[in-house]
Amino acid sequence: MLDHLEEKNSGVVLTVLGPIPTKELGVVLIHETLLSVYPGAEYAPEITIDKSEIFDRLKQQMLDFRRAGGKTIIDNSGMFHGRDIKLYETLSKTTGVHIVASTGLGPELMLSGYFVTPQKNPPTPWSAEQFSALFAKEVTEGIAVPRIERSSSAGIVTSIASQTGITEKETSLFRGSAQAAMATGVPVSVQYGADAVAELEILLGVGIAPGRVIIGGLDRLDAVERKDAFAVARHGAYVALDHVGWATNEGYVNDEQRVQLIVELFNQGLGDRVLISTNAVGVAKGHKAKDISYDYLLTKFVPMLHRAGLTDEQVRILLEENPQRVLTVDASAEQKVTGWNFEWDKLYQPATY
Protein backbone atom coordinates (compact mmCIF):
# COMPACT_ATOMS: atom_id res chain seq x y z
CA MET A 1 0.00 0.00 0.00
CA LEU A 2 2.79 2.43 0.88
CA ASP A 3 4.58 1.62 -2.38
CA HIS A 4 1.37 2.42 -4.29
CA LEU A 5 1.04 5.80 -2.57
CA GLU A 6 4.66 6.65 -3.25
CA GLU A 7 4.26 5.72 -6.92
CA LYS A 8 1.23 8.04 -7.26
CA ASN A 9 3.12 10.93 -5.68
CA SER A 10 6.45 10.43 -7.46
CA GLY A 11 7.68 12.61 -10.30
CA VAL A 12 7.39 16.32 -10.96
CA VAL A 13 5.19 18.88 -12.65
CA LEU A 14 6.55 21.89 -14.54
CA THR A 15 5.29 25.14 -13.00
CA VAL A 16 6.19 28.74 -13.82
CA LEU A 17 8.58 28.70 -10.84
CA GLY A 18 10.24 25.49 -12.02
CA PRO A 19 9.66 21.75 -11.56
CA ILE A 20 8.01 20.78 -8.26
CA PRO A 21 7.20 17.35 -6.81
CA THR A 22 3.76 16.20 -7.93
CA LYS A 23 2.64 15.68 -4.33
CA GLU A 24 2.89 19.45 -3.74
CA LEU A 25 0.14 20.32 -6.24
CA GLY A 26 -2.74 19.77 -3.81
CA VAL A 27 -6.17 20.70 -5.22
CA VAL A 28 -5.91 21.50 -8.93
CA LEU A 29 -8.07 23.50 -11.33
CA ILE A 30 -7.16 21.76 -14.58
CA HIS A 31 -8.52 24.26 -17.13
CA GLU A 32 -8.55 27.98 -16.35
CA THR A 33 -7.24 31.24 -17.81
CA LEU A 34 -5.48 33.94 -15.84
CA LEU A 35 -5.14 36.77 -18.36
CA SER A 36 -6.95 36.67 -21.71
CA VAL A 37 -6.26 39.40 -24.26
CA TYR A 38 -8.03 39.12 -27.60
CA PRO A 39 -5.24 39.30 -30.20
CA GLY A 40 -4.72 42.93 -31.15
CA ALA A 41 -6.86 44.31 -28.30
CA GLU A 42 -3.79 45.82 -26.66
CA TYR A 43 -3.61 48.30 -29.57
CA ALA A 44 -7.22 49.50 -29.23
CA PRO A 45 -7.36 53.03 -27.74
CA GLU A 46 -10.36 52.21 -25.54
CA ILE A 47 -8.62 49.25 -23.85
CA THR A 48 -6.18 49.81 -21.01
CA ILE A 49 -3.57 47.19 -20.15
CA ASP A 50 -2.59 48.24 -16.63
CA LYS A 51 -0.28 45.54 -15.24
CA SER A 52 -0.70 46.76 -11.66
CA GLU A 53 -4.50 46.61 -11.90
CA ILE A 54 -4.36 43.19 -13.56
CA PHE A 55 -1.98 41.90 -10.89
CA ASP A 56 -4.20 43.14 -8.04
CA ARG A 57 -7.34 41.56 -9.52
CA LEU A 58 -5.67 38.21 -10.16
CA LYS A 59 -3.95 38.21 -6.78
CA GLN A 60 -7.27 38.62 -4.95
CA GLN A 61 -8.94 35.85 -6.95
CA MET A 62 -6.04 33.48 -6.38
CA LEU A 63 -5.95 34.22 -2.65
CA ASP A 64 -9.70 33.48 -2.47
CA PHE A 65 -9.03 30.18 -4.24
CA ARG A 66 -6.25 29.31 -1.79
CA ARG A 67 -8.37 30.21 1.24
CA ALA A 68 -11.03 27.82 -0.09
CA GLY A 69 -8.45 25.02 -0.12
CA GLY A 70 -7.02 25.29 -3.64
CA LYS A 71 -3.33 25.05 -4.45
CA THR A 72 -2.73 24.87 -8.23
CA ILE A 73 -4.15 26.55 -11.34
CA ILE A 74 -3.48 25.35 -14.88
CA ASP A 75 -3.49 28.28 -17.30
CA ASN A 76 -4.75 26.78 -20.57
CA SER A 77 -4.60 29.95 -22.66
CA GLY A 78 -1.73 28.78 -24.88
CA MET A 79 0.21 31.21 -27.07
CA PHE A 80 -0.75 34.73 -28.19
CA HIS A 81 -3.83 35.23 -26.01
CA GLY A 82 -2.35 37.42 -23.31
CA ARG A 83 -0.16 34.82 -21.62
CA ASP A 84 2.27 36.73 -19.38
CA ILE A 85 4.80 34.43 -17.75
CA LYS A 86 6.61 37.10 -15.74
CA LEU A 87 3.27 38.20 -14.29
CA TYR A 88 2.41 34.58 -13.46
CA GLU A 89 5.76 34.03 -11.76
CA THR A 90 5.17 37.06 -9.51
CA LEU A 91 1.59 35.98 -8.77
CA SER A 92 2.72 32.50 -7.80
CA LYS A 93 5.43 33.84 -5.50
CA THR A 94 3.00 36.30 -3.90
CA THR A 95 -0.01 34.01 -3.39
CA GLY A 96 1.62 30.61 -2.91
CA VAL A 97 -0.61 29.17 -5.65
CA HIS A 98 1.24 26.99 -8.14
CA ILE A 99 0.68 27.96 -11.79
CA VAL A 100 1.26 25.65 -14.73
CA ALA A 101 1.53 27.53 -18.03
CA SER A 102 0.61 26.07 -21.39
CA THR A 103 1.87 26.19 -24.94
CA GLY A 104 -0.28 25.60 -27.99
CA LEU A 105 -2.60 27.23 -30.52
CA GLY A 106 -6.10 27.11 -31.95
CA PRO A 107 -8.72 27.15 -33.20
CA GLU A 108 -7.99 27.93 -36.85
CA LEU A 109 -10.02 31.14 -36.71
CA MET A 110 -7.51 32.48 -34.18
CA LEU A 111 -4.40 31.48 -36.14
CA SER A 112 -2.45 34.25 -37.83
CA GLY A 113 -1.40 34.17 -41.45
CA TYR A 114 2.08 33.27 -40.25
CA PHE A 115 0.81 29.75 -39.56
CA VAL A 116 -1.85 29.29 -42.25
CA THR A 117 -0.27 31.05 -45.25
CA PRO A 118 3.44 31.43 -44.42
CA GLN A 119 5.71 33.19 -46.85
CA LYS A 120 7.30 30.20 -48.47
CA ASN A 121 7.09 28.70 -51.91
CA PRO A 122 4.51 27.27 -52.24
CA PRO A 123 2.69 29.05 -49.34
CA THR A 124 1.50 25.90 -47.55
CA PRO A 125 0.22 25.90 -43.94
CA TRP A 126 2.40 24.64 -41.12
CA SER A 127 2.79 20.89 -40.76
CA ALA A 128 2.25 18.88 -37.60
CA GLU A 129 6.03 18.55 -37.27
CA GLN A 130 6.50 22.33 -37.34
CA PHE A 131 3.86 22.85 -34.65
CA SER A 132 5.44 20.07 -32.61
CA ALA A 133 8.87 21.69 -32.71
CA LEU A 134 7.41 25.07 -31.73
CA PHE A 135 5.49 23.69 -28.75
CA ALA A 136 8.25 21.34 -27.59
CA LYS A 137 10.73 24.19 -27.46
CA GLU A 138 8.50 26.06 -25.03
CA VAL A 139 8.63 23.03 -22.73
CA THR A 140 12.33 22.21 -22.99
CA GLU A 141 13.85 25.69 -23.41
CA GLY A 142 11.19 27.91 -21.85
CA ILE A 143 8.29 30.03 -23.03
CA ALA A 144 9.11 32.80 -25.47
CA VAL A 145 8.90 36.23 -23.80
CA PRO A 146 9.38 39.41 -25.87
CA ARG A 147 12.74 41.08 -25.22
CA ILE A 148 13.70 38.35 -22.76
CA GLU A 149 13.87 35.39 -25.15
CA ARG A 150 12.97 32.48 -22.87
CA SER A 151 11.37 32.20 -19.47
CA SER A 152 10.01 29.30 -17.40
CA SER A 153 8.74 26.18 -19.14
CA ALA A 154 5.25 25.23 -20.24
CA GLY A 155 3.90 22.22 -18.34
CA ILE A 156 1.14 21.23 -20.76
CA VAL A 157 0.40 21.42 -24.50
CA THR A 158 -3.06 22.62 -25.49
CA SER A 159 -5.11 23.08 -28.65
CA ILE A 160 -8.68 23.83 -29.71
CA ALA A 161 -10.81 22.61 -32.62
CA SER A 162 -13.72 24.46 -34.23
CA GLN A 163 -17.12 23.38 -32.92
CA THR A 164 -18.37 23.13 -36.51
CA GLY A 165 -15.85 20.31 -36.98
CA ILE A 166 -12.09 19.97 -36.86
CA THR A 167 -10.40 21.50 -39.90
CA GLU A 168 -7.34 20.30 -41.80
CA LYS A 169 -5.14 22.92 -40.14
CA GLU A 170 -6.50 22.02 -36.70
CA THR A 171 -5.79 18.36 -37.42
CA SER A 172 -2.15 19.36 -37.92
CA LEU A 173 -2.33 21.31 -34.66
CA PHE A 174 -3.67 18.28 -32.79
CA ARG A 175 -1.05 15.97 -34.24
CA GLY A 176 1.72 18.46 -33.56
CA SER A 177 0.47 18.93 -29.98
CA ALA A 178 0.50 15.16 -29.40
CA GLN A 179 3.97 14.85 -30.92
CA ALA A 180 5.29 17.64 -28.66
CA ALA A 181 3.73 15.99 -25.61
CA MET A 182 5.32 12.66 -26.50
CA ALA A 183 8.71 14.29 -27.05
CA THR A 184 8.73 16.18 -23.76
CA GLY A 185 6.68 14.01 -21.40
CA VAL A 186 4.04 16.64 -20.55
CA PRO A 187 0.34 15.92 -21.22
CA VAL A 188 -1.74 17.22 -24.13
CA SER A 189 -5.10 18.88 -23.47
CA VAL A 190 -7.57 19.73 -26.24
CA GLN A 191 -11.03 21.22 -26.51
CA TYR A 192 -12.82 18.96 -28.96
CA GLY A 193 -14.67 20.32 -31.98
CA ALA A 194 -17.66 18.27 -33.14
CA ASP A 195 -16.66 14.64 -32.54
CA ALA A 196 -14.76 14.00 -29.31
CA VAL A 197 -14.01 10.34 -29.95
CA ALA A 198 -12.82 10.85 -33.55
CA GLU A 199 -10.59 13.73 -32.45
CA LEU A 200 -9.18 11.63 -29.61
CA GLU A 201 -8.30 9.02 -32.21
CA ILE A 202 -6.38 11.67 -34.19
CA LEU A 203 -4.21 12.21 -31.12
CA LEU A 204 -3.82 8.50 -30.41
CA GLY A 205 -2.92 7.92 -34.05
CA VAL A 206 0.32 9.80 -33.44
CA GLY A 207 1.25 7.17 -30.86
CA ILE A 208 0.66 9.03 -27.60
CA ALA A 209 -0.63 6.94 -24.69
CA PRO A 210 -4.30 7.60 -23.82
CA GLY A 211 -3.35 8.38 -20.23
CA ARG A 212 -1.39 11.42 -21.44
CA VAL A 213 -4.44 12.96 -23.16
CA ILE A 214 -7.14 15.27 -21.79
CA ILE A 215 -10.29 15.85 -23.84
CA GLY A 216 -12.02 19.03 -22.66
CA GLY A 217 -15.50 20.39 -23.13
CA LEU A 218 -17.20 17.06 -22.41
CA ASP A 219 -19.90 18.77 -20.35
CA ARG A 220 -21.21 20.41 -23.54
CA LEU A 221 -24.85 19.57 -24.22
CA ASP A 222 -24.09 17.59 -27.39
CA ALA A 223 -21.29 15.62 -25.73
CA VAL A 224 -23.46 14.66 -22.76
CA GLU A 225 -26.32 13.61 -25.04
CA ARG A 226 -23.96 11.28 -26.96
CA LYS A 227 -22.33 10.05 -23.70
CA ASP A 228 -18.92 11.05 -25.08
CA ALA A 229 -17.41 11.21 -21.60
CA PHE A 230 -17.93 7.47 -21.13
CA ALA A 231 -16.45 6.62 -24.55
CA VAL A 232 -13.40 8.84 -23.98
CA ALA A 233 -12.81 7.43 -20.49
CA ARG A 234 -13.08 3.85 -21.77
CA HIS A 235 -10.36 4.69 -24.30
CA GLY A 236 -8.18 5.47 -21.26
CA ALA A 237 -8.00 9.24 -21.83
CA TYR A 238 -9.00 11.88 -19.29
CA VAL A 239 -12.48 13.42 -19.40
CA ALA A 240 -12.51 17.14 -18.57
CA LEU A 241 -15.85 18.47 -17.36
CA ASP A 242 -14.30 21.89 -17.37
CA HIS A 243 -17.23 24.31 -17.42
CA VAL A 244 -18.49 23.92 -13.86
CA GLY A 245 -20.82 26.84 -13.15
CA TRP A 246 -21.91 27.16 -16.79
CA ALA A 247 -25.50 26.40 -17.81
CA THR A 248 -27.70 25.22 -20.68
CA ASN A 249 -28.18 28.68 -22.19
CA GLU A 250 -24.39 28.76 -22.63
CA GLY A 251 -24.27 25.39 -24.38
CA TYR A 252 -23.41 23.23 -21.35
CA VAL A 253 -25.34 21.07 -18.91
CA ASN A 254 -26.14 22.75 -15.60
CA ASP A 255 -24.38 21.90 -12.36
CA GLU A 256 -27.07 19.48 -11.19
CA GLN A 257 -26.73 17.51 -14.44
CA ARG A 258 -22.95 17.75 -14.21
CA VAL A 259 -23.05 16.24 -10.72
CA GLN A 260 -25.18 13.34 -11.93
CA LEU A 261 -22.78 12.74 -14.83
CA ILE A 262 -19.86 12.53 -12.39
CA VAL A 263 -21.79 10.16 -10.10
CA GLU A 264 -22.58 7.90 -13.07
CA LEU A 265 -18.94 7.90 -14.21
CA PHE A 266 -17.88 6.75 -10.74
CA ASN A 267 -20.64 4.15 -10.67
CA GLN A 268 -19.31 2.71 -13.92
CA GLY A 269 -15.76 2.52 -12.59
CA LEU A 270 -14.49 5.49 -14.62
CA GLY A 271 -13.98 8.00 -11.83
CA ASP A 272 -10.20 7.77 -12.12
CA ARG A 273 -10.41 9.44 -15.55
CA VAL A 274 -12.49 12.50 -14.61
CA LEU A 275 -11.19 16.06 -14.21
CA ILE A 276 -13.26 19.10 -13.20
CA SER A 277 -12.68 22.82 -13.64
CA THR A 278 -14.56 26.08 -14.34
CA ASN A 279 -12.85 27.55 -17.43
CA ALA A 280 -12.88 30.89 -15.63
CA VAL A 281 -10.99 33.92 -16.94
CA GLY A 282 -9.41 36.03 -14.23
CA VAL A 283 -9.00 39.16 -16.36
CA ALA A 284 -10.30 39.58 -19.92
CA LYS A 285 -9.32 42.36 -22.30
CA GLY A 286 -11.02 42.89 -25.65
CA HIS A 287 -13.79 40.35 -25.08
CA LYS A 288 -16.45 39.42 -22.55
CA ALA A 289 -15.70 36.51 -20.23
CA LYS A 290 -17.86 34.33 -18.01
CA ASP A 291 -18.29 35.94 -14.58
CA ILE A 292 -17.14 33.10 -12.35
CA SER A 293 -14.43 32.93 -9.71
CA TYR A 294 -11.69 30.36 -9.18
CA ASP A 295 -13.10 29.41 -5.78
CA TYR A 296 -16.56 28.58 -7.20
CA LEU A 297 -15.73 24.91 -7.71
CA LEU A 298 -14.64 24.46 -4.10
CA THR A 299 -17.23 26.63 -2.38
CA LYS A 300 -20.32 25.86 -4.51
CA PHE A 301 -19.82 22.72 -6.60
CA VAL A 302 -18.03 20.39 -4.20
CA PRO A 303 -20.85 20.64 -1.62
CA MET A 304 -23.23 19.56 -4.40
CA LEU A 305 -21.06 16.48 -5.03
CA HIS A 306 -21.21 15.58 -1.34
CA ARG A 307 -24.99 16.00 -1.26
CA ALA A 308 -25.24 13.66 -4.26
CA GLY A 309 -23.42 10.95 -2.30
CA LEU A 310 -19.79 11.24 -3.39
CA THR A 311 -17.40 10.39 -0.59
CA ASP A 312 -14.50 12.54 0.61
CA GLU A 313 -12.15 10.07 -1.10
CA GLN A 314 -13.97 10.33 -4.43
CA VAL A 315 -13.85 14.12 -4.28
CA ARG A 316 -10.14 13.93 -3.47
CA ILE A 317 -9.64 11.72 -6.53
CA LEU A 318 -11.33 14.36 -8.71
CA LEU A 319 -9.51 17.37 -7.29
CA GLU A 320 -6.09 15.96 -6.45
CA GLU A 321 -5.22 12.45 -7.56
CA ASN A 322 -6.47 12.55 -11.16
CA PRO A 323 -4.97 15.95 -12.11
CA GLN A 324 -1.72 15.16 -10.32
CA ARG A 325 -1.39 11.89 -12.19
CA VAL A 326 -1.93 13.37 -15.65
CA LEU A 327 0.22 16.47 -15.02
CA THR A 328 3.25 14.50 -13.85
CA VAL A 329 5.95 14.63 -16.50
CA ASP A 330 6.33 11.23 -18.12
CA ALA A 331 10.03 10.52 -17.69
CA SER A 332 9.66 7.20 -19.53
CA ALA A 333 8.44 8.87 -22.73
CA GLU A 334 10.73 8.68 -25.74
CA GLN A 335 12.82 11.84 -25.68
CA LYS A 336 13.16 13.55 -29.03
CA VAL A 337 14.41 16.93 -27.91
CA THR A 338 18.13 17.45 -27.50
CA GLY A 339 19.24 18.58 -24.07
CA TRP A 340 16.15 17.66 -22.04
CA ASN A 341 17.10 16.34 -18.64
CA PHE A 342 15.04 14.19 -16.25
CA GLU A 343 17.38 14.44 -13.25
CA TRP A 344 14.68 15.94 -11.03
CA ASP A 345 16.91 16.43 -8.00
CA LYS A 346 19.03 18.83 -10.06
CA LEU A 347 16.05 20.59 -11.65
CA TYR A 348 13.89 21.10 -8.60
CA GLN A 349 14.42 24.18 -6.46
CA PRO A 350 11.61 24.70 -3.95
CA ALA A 351 9.80 28.00 -4.20
CA THR A 352 9.78 30.31 -1.21
CA TYR A 353 6.77 32.48 -0.38
C-alpha positions in Angstrom: 0.0 0.0 0.0 2.8 2.4 0.9 4.6 1.6 -2.4 1.4 2.4 -4.3 1.0 5.8 -2.6 4.7 6.7 -3.3 4.3 5.7 -6.9 1.2 8.0 -7.3 3.1 10.9 -5.7 6.4 10.4 -7.5 7.7 12.6 -10.3 7.4 16.3 -11.0 5.2 18.9 -12.7 6.6 21.9 -14.5 5.3 25.1 -13.0 6.2 28.7 -13.8 8.6 28.7 -10.8 10.2 25.5 -12.0 9.7 21.8 -11.6 8.0 20.8 -8.3 7.2 17.4 -6.8 3.8 16.2 -7.9 2.6 15.7 -4.3 2.9 19.5 -3.7 0.1 20.3 -6.2 -2.7 19.8 -3.8 -6.2 20.7 -5.2 -5.9 21.5 -8.9 -8.1 23.5 -11.3 -7.2 21.8 -14.6 -8.5 24.3 -17.1 -8.6 28.0 -16.4 -7.2 31.2 -17.8 -5.5 33.9 -15.8 -5.1 36.8 -18.4 -7.0 36.7 -21.7 -6.3 39.4 -24.3 -8.0 39.1 -27.6 -5.2 39.3 -30.2 -4.7 42.9 -31.1 -6.9 44.3 -28.3 -3.8 45.8 -26.7 -3.6 48.3 -29.6 -7.2 49.5 -29.2 -7.4 53.0 -27.7 -10.4 52.2 -25.5 -8.6 49.2 -23.9 -6.2 49.8 -21.0 -3.6 47.2 -20.1 -2.6 48.2 -16.6 -0.3 45.5 -15.2 -0.7 46.8 -11.7 -4.5 46.6 -11.9 -4.4 43.2 -13.6 -2.0 41.9 -10.9 -4.2 43.1 -8.0 -7.3 41.6 -9.5 -5.7 38.2 -10.2 -3.9 38.2 -6.8 -7.3 38.6 -5.0 -8.9 35.8 -7.0 -6.0 33.5 -6.4 -6.0 34.2 -2.6 -9.7 33.5 -2.5 -9.0 30.2 -4.2 -6.3 29.3 -1.8 -8.4 30.2 1.2 -11.0 27.8 -0.1 -8.4 25.0 -0.1 -7.0 25.3 -3.6 -3.3 25.1 -4.4 -2.7 24.9 -8.2 -4.2 26.6 -11.3 -3.5 25.3 -14.9 -3.5 28.3 -17.3 -4.7 26.8 -20.6 -4.6 29.9 -22.7 -1.7 28.8 -24.9 0.2 31.2 -27.1 -0.7 34.7 -28.2 -3.8 35.2 -26.0 -2.3 37.4 -23.3 -0.2 34.8 -21.6 2.3 36.7 -19.4 4.8 34.4 -17.7 6.6 37.1 -15.7 3.3 38.2 -14.3 2.4 34.6 -13.5 5.8 34.0 -11.8 5.2 37.1 -9.5 1.6 36.0 -8.8 2.7 32.5 -7.8 5.4 33.8 -5.5 3.0 36.3 -3.9 0.0 34.0 -3.4 1.6 30.6 -2.9 -0.6 29.2 -5.7 1.2 27.0 -8.1 0.7 28.0 -11.8 1.3 25.7 -14.7 1.5 27.5 -18.0 0.6 26.1 -21.4 1.9 26.2 -24.9 -0.3 25.6 -28.0 -2.6 27.2 -30.5 -6.1 27.1 -32.0 -8.7 27.1 -33.2 -8.0 27.9 -36.9 -10.0 31.1 -36.7 -7.5 32.5 -34.2 -4.4 31.5 -36.1 -2.4 34.3 -37.8 -1.4 34.2 -41.5 2.1 33.3 -40.3 0.8 29.7 -39.6 -1.9 29.3 -42.2 -0.3 31.1 -45.3 3.4 31.4 -44.4 5.7 33.2 -46.8 7.3 30.2 -48.5 7.1 28.7 -51.9 4.5 27.3 -52.2 2.7 29.0 -49.3 1.5 25.9 -47.6 0.2 25.9 -43.9 2.4 24.6 -41.1 2.8 20.9 -40.8 2.2 18.9 -37.6 6.0 18.5 -37.3 6.5 22.3 -37.3 3.9 22.8 -34.6 5.4 20.1 -32.6 8.9 21.7 -32.7 7.4 25.1 -31.7 5.5 23.7 -28.8 8.3 21.3 -27.6 10.7 24.2 -27.5 8.5 26.1 -25.0 8.6 23.0 -22.7 12.3 22.2 -23.0 13.8 25.7 -23.4 11.2 27.9 -21.9 8.3 30.0 -23.0 9.1 32.8 -25.5 8.9 36.2 -23.8 9.4 39.4 -25.9 12.7 41.1 -25.2 13.7 38.4 -22.8 13.9 35.4 -25.2 13.0 32.5 -22.9 11.4 32.2 -19.5 10.0 29.3 -17.4 8.7 26.2 -19.1 5.3 25.2 -20.2 3.9 22.2 -18.3 1.1 21.2 -20.8 0.4 21.4 -24.5 -3.1 22.6 -25.5 -5.1 23.1 -28.7 -8.7 23.8 -29.7 -10.8 22.6 -32.6 -13.7 24.5 -34.2 -17.1 23.4 -32.9 -18.4 23.1 -36.5 -15.9 20.3 -37.0 -12.1 20.0 -36.9 -10.4 21.5 -39.9 -7.3 20.3 -41.8 -5.1 22.9 -40.1 -6.5 22.0 -36.7 -5.8 18.4 -37.4 -2.1 19.4 -37.9 -2.3 21.3 -34.7 -3.7 18.3 -32.8 -1.1 16.0 -34.2 1.7 18.5 -33.6 0.5 18.9 -30.0 0.5 15.2 -29.4 4.0 14.9 -30.9 5.3 17.6 -28.7 3.7 16.0 -25.6 5.3 12.7 -26.5 8.7 14.3 -27.0 8.7 16.2 -23.8 6.7 14.0 -21.4 4.0 16.6 -20.6 0.3 15.9 -21.2 -1.7 17.2 -24.1 -5.1 18.9 -23.5 -7.6 19.7 -26.2 -11.0 21.2 -26.5 -12.8 19.0 -29.0 -14.7 20.3 -32.0 -17.7 18.3 -33.1 -16.7 14.6 -32.5 -14.8 14.0 -29.3 -14.0 10.3 -30.0 -12.8 10.9 -33.5 -10.6 13.7 -32.5 -9.2 11.6 -29.6 -8.3 9.0 -32.2 -6.4 11.7 -34.2 -4.2 12.2 -31.1 -3.8 8.5 -30.4 -2.9 7.9 -34.1 0.3 9.8 -33.4 1.3 7.2 -30.9 0.7 9.0 -27.6 -0.6 6.9 -24.7 -4.3 7.6 -23.8 -3.4 8.4 -20.2 -1.4 11.4 -21.4 -4.4 13.0 -23.2 -7.1 15.3 -21.8 -10.3 15.9 -23.8 -12.0 19.0 -22.7 -15.5 20.4 -23.1 -17.2 17.1 -22.4 -19.9 18.8 -20.4 -21.2 20.4 -23.5 -24.9 19.6 -24.2 -24.1 17.6 -27.4 -21.3 15.6 -25.7 -23.5 14.7 -22.8 -26.3 13.6 -25.0 -24.0 11.3 -27.0 -22.3 10.1 -23.7 -18.9 11.1 -25.1 -17.4 11.2 -21.6 -17.9 7.5 -21.1 -16.4 6.6 -24.5 -13.4 8.8 -24.0 -12.8 7.4 -20.5 -13.1 3.9 -21.8 -10.4 4.7 -24.3 -8.2 5.5 -21.3 -8.0 9.2 -21.8 -9.0 11.9 -19.3 -12.5 13.4 -19.4 -12.5 17.1 -18.6 -15.9 18.5 -17.4 -14.3 21.9 -17.4 -17.2 24.3 -17.4 -18.5 23.9 -13.9 -20.8 26.8 -13.1 -21.9 27.2 -16.8 -25.5 26.4 -17.8 -27.7 25.2 -20.7 -28.2 28.7 -22.2 -24.4 28.8 -22.6 -24.3 25.4 -24.4 -23.4 23.2 -21.3 -25.3 21.1 -18.9 -26.1 22.7 -15.6 -24.4 21.9 -12.4 -27.1 19.5 -11.2 -26.7 17.5 -14.4 -22.9 17.8 -14.2 -23.0 16.2 -10.7 -25.2 13.3 -11.9 -22.8 12.7 -14.8 -19.9 12.5 -12.4 -21.8 10.2 -10.1 -22.6 7.9 -13.1 -18.9 7.9 -14.2 -17.9 6.8 -10.7 -20.6 4.1 -10.7 -19.3 2.7 -13.9 -15.8 2.5 -12.6 -14.5 5.5 -14.6 -14.0 8.0 -11.8 -10.2 7.8 -12.1 -10.4 9.4 -15.5 -12.5 12.5 -14.6 -11.2 16.1 -14.2 -13.3 19.1 -13.2 -12.7 22.8 -13.6 -14.6 26.1 -14.3 -12.8 27.5 -17.4 -12.9 30.9 -15.6 -11.0 33.9 -16.9 -9.4 36.0 -14.2 -9.0 39.2 -16.4 -10.3 39.6 -19.9 -9.3 42.4 -22.3 -11.0 42.9 -25.7 -13.8 40.4 -25.1 -16.5 39.4 -22.6 -15.7 36.5 -20.2 -17.9 34.3 -18.0 -18.3 35.9 -14.6 -17.1 33.1 -12.3 -14.4 32.9 -9.7 -11.7 30.4 -9.2 -13.1 29.4 -5.8 -16.6 28.6 -7.2 -15.7 24.9 -7.7 -14.6 24.5 -4.1 -17.2 26.6 -2.4 -20.3 25.9 -4.5 -19.8 22.7 -6.6 -18.0 20.4 -4.2 -20.9 20.6 -1.6 -23.2 19.6 -4.4 -21.1 16.5 -5.0 -21.2 15.6 -1.3 -25.0 16.0 -1.3 -25.2 13.7 -4.3 -23.4 10.9 -2.3 -19.8 11.2 -3.4 -17.4 10.4 -0.6 -14.5 12.5 0.6 -12.2 10.1 -1.1 -14.0 10.3 -4.4 -13.9 14.1 -4.3 -10.1 13.9 -3.5 -9.6 11.7 -6.5 -11.3 14.4 -8.7 -9.5 17.4 -7.3 -6.1 16.0 -6.4 -5.2 12.5 -7.6 -6.5 12.6 -11.2 -5.0 16.0 -12.1 -1.7 15.2 -10.3 -1.4 11.9 -12.2 -1.9 13.4 -15.7 0.2 16.5 -15.0 3.2 14.5 -13.8 6.0 14.6 -16.5 6.3 11.2 -18.1 10.0 10.5 -17.7 9.7 7.2 -19.5 8.4 8.9 -22.7 10.7 8.7 -25.7 12.8 11.8 -25.7 13.2 13.5 -29.0 14.4 16.9 -27.9 18.1 17.5 -27.5 19.2 18.6 -24.1 16.2 17.7 -22.0 17.1 16.3 -18.6 15.0 14.2 -16.3 17.4 14.4 -13.2 14.7 15.9 -11.0 16.9 16.4 -8.0 19.0 18.8 -10.1 16.1 20.6 -11.7 13.9 21.1 -8.6 14.4 24.2 -6.5 11.6 24.7 -3.9 9.8 28.0 -4.2 9.8 30.3 -1.2 6.8 32.5 -0.4 
